[in-house]
Amino acid sequence: MKKITKAFAWLYMQPTFKIILLMKGALLLVMFTCLQVSANVYSQEKFSLSLKQTEVSNILTKIQKQSNYRFFYNYASLKKLGKVDLQVKDAGIHAIMEALMGSKLPYKIADDHVVIIGAPEAQIAVKGRVVDSKGETLIGVSVKLQGTNIGATTNLNGEFVINAPENGILEFTYVGYEKQVVNIDGRTNLTITMVETNSNLDEIVVVGYGTSKK
């Protein structure tokens, strides 16, 4: 046993072993310092805003563009707040949220810079298929949950899947077709028929210095 202890003691005294230990300690110290600096920078984010009669959703978008904060909310709930005035200088996120929401809407600021506004809504998986007026599937149709950046795209079979509130609204857009707005109303399976934009206008062909109808 004494021989084993002496062997470890001899190994510990070797210069290379000491250097490795010092390097590991220095690396851990640097990582810890970086994490502390990063946390301090995020927690000290300040905002100066001078806005008049602006929708709350637009204000939150401005904050998102210049910070690490991300906001999750129901657009209809924010819409009820109407247009507001906001005058702040070097204000933190807590002060801004209090000025915007007050007691009108509950909100929670998470440690990972996520701000959740309003009571969480029940989410459902909405599946569906998008076709044209002839029943042919449409590939690459954009499906978006209104008032959010949540979206999906139809696959090769014209199908899509998106998580949304039971009372959410979906927007369907596709080049050459009219935009479709659909209320989910608790449904989990939808069939959407896209309508082509009006293309009955006479096409004009340029002939020399004049024009003629094609």
N, C-alpha and C positions, 0 to 999 in steps of 0.2 A: 504494500500500500504506500509505503514511504517512497519507494522507487517511482511509482506512478505520479505521486505528488511532485517529486523533484523534476520529473520529466515535463510536467505542465508548467512548473515554475521556470524551467530553462527555456521552454518555448515562448513564454510570456516575455522573457527578458530579451528575446531576439529583436534587433532593430527593425526588421521587415514587419514583424507582427505588430510592433508599436505603431509603425507608420500607418498600417491598415486600420488600426483602431482609431487613430487620430483623424484619418480621412473620413471614416464612417461618422464620427462624432461631428466633424465640421459640416458634412453633408446634411445631417439631421438638423443642425443649427440653422443652416441656410434655408432649408425647406420650411422650418417653423417660422423664421423671420418673414419669408415671402408670404406665407399664409396670413400672418398677422397684418402685414402691410396691405394685402389685398382686402382683407376684411375691413380694415380701417377706411380704405378708400371708398368702398361701397357704402359703408355706414355713414360717411360724411358727404354723400352726394347732395348737392344743394341746387335749387332751381330758382330762377328769376323769370317770372312770367307777368305780362301785362296784357290781359285779354278782356274784351268786352263783348257781351252777348254772343258767347260761343258755346256750342254744345259740349257737354261733359265728355262725350266719347272722343271728340276732336282734341280736347285738352289732354286726355290720357294718351292719345296717339303721339302728341308732341313730346310728352315726357318719355315715352318708350323710345323715340328716335334719338334722344340725347342721354340715355341712361341704360342701366342693366335691368330695370324694372319691367315686368310683363303683367298685364292686367287681364283678368278673366271676369266676364260679366255678361248679363243678358241685355242685349241692346234695347229691348222694349222698356226695361226698367230704367235705364239711364235716360231714355227719351222722355220719360215722364218728368224728369227734373227740369226740362226745358233748357233755355239758354241762360248762362250765368256770366257774371263778371268775376275775374280773378286777378288780384294784384298782390304779388308776393315777391320778395327779394331775399335771396340766399335762404330759402325755406327748405326744410326737410320734407320727406314724403309724408310723414305723419301729419304735419301742419297742413299740407296741401289737401290730403284726403279729408281732414276734418273740415276744411273750408268748403270743399265740394259736396261732401256727403252729410256732415253733421249728424243729425238723428234721422235723416230721411231714408238712408240705406245702410245696412250693416256692411262692414268690410273687415278683412283680415289681411295683415301683412306678414307673409311667411319669411323665414330666414333666408331662403334662396331667391329673394327678390321677386317673389310672385305675390300679386295683390288680388285677392278674391273678393268681388263685390256682390252683395246680395246673398240670399239664401241659396244653397246649392240645389239645382233642379234635377229631377229624375232623368237619367239619360237612357236612351234606348238605341239599339242598333237598327238603323233604317236601311233596308235593302231595296233595290229597285232595278228597273230596266228602262232604257231610253230608246225610243224609236221615232222614225219620221212618219209622215202622214200615210205612207204605204205599208207601214209595219216593219220596215227594214231597220235593223239595229244601227245605232250611231256610236262610233268609236271616238273617244277623246272629248266627250262632252264634259264641261266644267260644272261640278256640283258644289255649291257653297252654302254653309249655314249662315243665313242673313245676320249681319251685325257682328260677325266674327271673322277670324282668319282660318277657320276650320273648313277644309274642303276635300274633295275627292274627284276622280276622273273615271269615266266609264271605260271598261276593258274591251277586249276584242268581241265580246258577246253583248256589248252595250249595257253591261251590269255595273252597279256601284254599291258600296257599303259605306255608311257614314254614321258616327255616333252623334246624336242630337237630343235636345230636350223633347219631351212628348208634345209640347205645344210650339215647337220651333217652326221656322219657315226656311224652306230650301229654295235656292235660286239656280236655275239651269241656263247656261249660256253656251252657244255654239256658233261658229262662223257661218253666216248665211241663213241663220234661223232666229226667230224672235225669242227674246228672253222669257222664260217661264218661271213664275213664282208660285210655289205650292206650300200650303199649310199641311204640316204633318198630321196634326189632330190624333196623335196616339197610334197612327198606322205604322206597321213595320215592314210593309211590302207595297211598293209603288210602281206603277207603269206610267211613264211620262211620254207624251207625244209632242214632239217639237214641230212647230209650224214654220214653214219657209217664209222668209221675208218677201215682201211684194216685189216681184221681178217682172211684172207685166208692162213696165214702162218701155216705150219704144227705145231701142238702142240707136245711138247716133253714130254714124260713120263719117269721118272727115274726108271730103273729096276735093282735092285742090284747095281753092279758097272758099268753098262753100261746104254745106252739110247735106246729107240726105238720110232718110229713114231706112234702116236695115230691115 
